[in-house]
């Protein structure tokens, strides 16, 4: 049994909230390979050309290697 983890980073984006941006990044990574843990490492945002607020969250994701 492996005792190693793979660590990747993803940026989730949402027009709704930071929480939705996090969920987006984690769910997408989990659909590719089971996520063991995640850590939010950066939050930021921007105002789009239409005046909407866009939330951008960088997430560090750990996955156990088989």
N, C-alpha and C positions, 0 to 999 in steps of 0.2 A: 504494500500500500504506500502510495506516495505521500510525502509530508511537505510537498512544495505547493506554492500558489503562483498563479499567473496574475499579474497586476496590469490592468489596462485603464485608460482614461477615456471618458466619453463626455460630450457636451450635450445636455438636454436643453431644448428650447420650447417655450410655451408662451402664448399670449394670455394665459389665464393666471398662472402663479409660479413661484419658484418650486413649490411642491410638485406641481404637474410636470415641470421641466425635469425634476429629479426622477419621478416615476417613469417618464418617457425614456430616459437614458438607461435606467436599471432594467426595465421591462425588455427593451430591445436587446441589451446584452444577455439577459437571462434566456431569451428565445434562441440564442446562438449556442450557449453553454451555461449550465447552472451557476448562478451567482452565489458566492458564499457570504460576502459582506460588501458594503460600500461606505464611502466617506465623501462628504461634500468638501471640496477643497477650494472652490471659488464661486462666488455669485456676482453676477453683473447684469446689466440690461442695456437696452437702447430704446429710443423712440423711433418707430418706423416712419416712412414717408407719409403714411396715412394718419400719423399721430397716435398710433397704438403703442402701448408699452409691451416690449418683448423681454421676457425673463430668460437668461442664459445661465446655466449652472454646470460647472465642471465637476464630475464625479469620478473618484478613484474606485475601481471595482476589483475585488479579489475573487479568483476562481481556483478551486482546488484542482490540481493536475492529477489525472488518473494514471 
